[in-house]
């Protein structure tokens, strides 16, 4: 989810307003999952590199995360959505950790769709952790590493969407994206609507996936 800052800058607004609008885009996208044939959706909310941002911006992002959980958890739970965290969220403040723990526990039994939120996540660090865990058990194989990834238990990644015109993966799901289809759009995240999501899914459905076989 990229482009919150640029969305705000284009409108001469503070970056915090871009992040707030970005949360609205998340809310609308999650609601649209009821009509779209998606098993799981992973949103890159906060990377390990984001700690280098100004303290007030990090505080705004954390506050928005707490607000989203408090105000949207009922709707998410009732819709049958199972929440999952990718990354190490224990580094956030105690209140945030408590809210996340509660949200995970409340939705643990849901099975209609999995909504994974990447918090304090970096794919390179994830692969290192998984390789170390695999080595501790014995032989390092692709299967052993996959079992220890943060996304273990989730379906394979089919489609990776990057908004805002940037054409790179930015340390997101590098292992999982080995055979994923990539979709890049110039739309800034706050403007990314369920219609844009549907367009990406339609584009994906028209691709022929060969996995190197021919």
C-alpha positions in Angstrom: 0.0 0.0 0.0 2.1 2.9 -1.3 1.4 6.5 -2.0 -0.2 8.0 1.1 2.4 10.7 1.5 2.2 11.7 -2.2 -1.6 11.7 -2.1 -1.5 14.2 0.8 1.3 16.3 -0.8 -0.7 16.7 -4.1 -3.5 18.2 -2.0 -1.3 20.3 0.2 -2.3 18.3 3.2 -0.2 16.8 6.1 1.0 13.3 5.6 -1.2 12.2 8.5 -4.3 12.9 6.3 -2.9 10.6 3.6 -2.5 7.8 6.1 -6.0 8.4 7.3 -7.4 8.3 3.8 -5.3 5.1 3.3 -7.1 3.4 6.2 -10.4 4.2 4.5 -9.1 2.4 1.4 -8.2 -0.6 3.5 -11.7 -0.6 5.0 -13.4 -0.5 1.6 -11.1 -3.2 0.2 -11.8 -5.5 3.1 -15.5 -5.0 2.7 -15.2 -5.9 -1.0 -13.8 -9.3 -0.2 -17.3 -10.6 0.3 -17.9 -10.2 -3.5 -14.4 -11.3 -4.7 -13.1 -14.9 -4.9 -10.1 -14.3 -2.6 -8.8 -16.8 0.0 -6.3 -14.5 1.6 -5.2 -10.9 1.4 -2.0 -9.6 2.8 -1.5 -5.8 3.3 2.0 -4.3 3.8 1.1 -1.8 6.6 4.5 -1.2 8.3 7.9 -2.3 7.3 11.1 -2.8 9.3 12.4 0.2 7.4 9.5 2.5 8.4 11.1 2.9 11.8 13.4 5.5 10.1 10.4 7.8 9.6 9.8 10.8 11.9 8.6 9.9 15.4 5.3 11.9 14.9 4.5 10.0 11.7 5.1 6.7 13.4 2.8 7.8 16.2 0.1 8.7 13.7 0.4 5.3 12.0 0.2 3.5 15.3 -2.8 5.5 16.4 -4.6 4.8 13.1 -3.9 1.1 13.6 -5.4 1.2 17.1 -8.4 3.1 15.8 -9.0 0.6 13.0 -9.0 -2.3 15.4 -11.4 -0.6 17.9 -13.8 0.5 15.2 -13.7 -2.2 12.6 -13.1 -5.4 14.5 -16.8 -6.1 15.1 -17.5 -5.9 11.4 -14.5 -7.9 10.4 -15.3 -10.7 12.9 -18.9 -10.9 11.9 -17.9 -11.2 8.2 -16.0 -14.3 9.0 -12.6 -12.8 8.4 -9.6 -14.4 10.1 -6.8 -11.9 11.1 -3.2 -12.9 10.9 0.0 -10.8 11.6 3.0 -11.2 9.4 6.1 -9.8 11.1 7.0 -9.1 14.8 4.3 -6.8 16.2 5.6 -7.2 19.8 7.8 -4.1 19.2 4.8 -1.8 19.3 3.5 -0.2 22.5 1.7 -2.3 25.1 -1.7 -1.0 24.2 -1.3 -1.8 20.5 0.0 -5.3 21.3 -3.0 -5.9 23.6 -5.4 -4.8 20.9 -3.7 -7.0 18.2 -3.7 -10.0 20.5 -7.4 -9.5 21.2 -8.2 -9.2 17.5 -6.3 -12.3 16.7 -8.0 -14.3 19.4 -11.4 -13.1 18.5 -11.1 -14.0 14.8 -9.1 -17.2 15.2 -12.1 -19.5 14.4 -13.2 -17.6 11.3 -12.6 -19.3 7.9 -14.2 -17.3 5.1 -11.1 -15.3 4.2 -7.7 -14.6 5.9 -6.6 -10.9 6.2 -2.9 -10.8 7.0 -1.4 -7.5 8.1 2.4 -7.1 7.7 3.6 -5.2 10.7 7.3 -4.6 11.4 7.9 -6.9 8.5 10.9 -7.4 6.2 11.1 -10.3 3.8 14.9 -10.7 4.0 14.8 -10.9 7.8 11.9 -13.3 7.5 13.9 -15.7 5.3 16.9 -15.5 7.6 14.7 -16.4 10.6 13.1 -19.3 8.7 16.5 -20.6 7.5 17.8 -20.6 11.0 14.8 -22.4 12.3 15.1 -25.0 9.6 18.8 -25.5 10.3 18.0 -26.1 14.0 15.7 -28.9 13.0 18.1 -30.5 10.5 18.5 -30.2 6.8 17.8 -26.9 5.1 15.4 -27.5 2.3 12.8 -25.3 0.5 10.0 -27.1 2.3 11.7 -26.7 5.7 12.1 -22.9 5.1 8.6 -22.6 3.9 7.3 -24.2 7.1 8.9 -21.4 9.2 7.9 -18.4 7.1 5.6 -15.9 8.7 3.0 -16.9 6.1 3.1 -20.6 6.9 -0.4 -22.1 6.7 -1.6 -19.5 4.2 -2.4 -20.3 0.5 0.4 -19.7 -2.1 0.8 -16.1 -3.2 -0.8 -15.8 -6.6 -1.0 -12.0 -7.2 1.2 -9.2 -5.8 -0.2 -5.7 -6.3 2.0 -2.5 -6.0 0.3 0.9 -6.0 1.6 4.4 -6.7 3.7 3.7 -9.8 6.7 2.2 -8.1 8.0 -0.9 -9.9 9.7 -2.9 -7.2 8.9 -5.3 -4.4 10.5 -3.3 -1.5 11.3 -6.3 0.7 7.8 -7.7 0.6 7.1 -11.4 0.5 10.2 -12.1 -1.6 10.2 -15.9 -1.0 6.4 -16.1 -1.5 6.5 -14.1 -4.7 8.8 -16.5 -6.6 6.0 -17.5 -9.0 3.4 -14.8 -8.2 2.0 -12.6 -10.9 3.0 -9.0 -10.5 0.7 -6.1 -11.0 1.8 -2.5 -10.9 -0.6 0.5 -11.0 0.0 4.3 -10.9 -3.0 4.7 -8.6 -2.0 6.1 -5.2 -3.1 3.8 -2.3 -5.7 6.3 -0.8 -7.4 6.2 -4.3 -7.2 2.5 -4.7 -10.8 1.3 -4.7 -12.6 -2.1 -4.9 -13.0 -1.4 -8.6 -9.3 -1.1 -9.0 -8.9 -4.3 -7.1 -11.4 -6.0 -9.3 -9.5 -4.7 -12.4 -6.3 -6.3 -11.0 -8.1 -9.6 -10.4 -9.5 -9.6 -13.9 -6.0 -8.9 -15.3 -4.7 -11.8 -13.3 -7.4 -14.2 -14.5 -6.3 -13.5 -18.1 -2.7 -14.6 -17.5 -1.3 -18.0 -18.4 0.7 -19.3 -15.5 3.4 -21.8 -16.7 5.8 -22.0 -13.7 8.8 -22.5 -16.0 7.4 -25.7 -17.5 7.3 -24.4 -21.1 
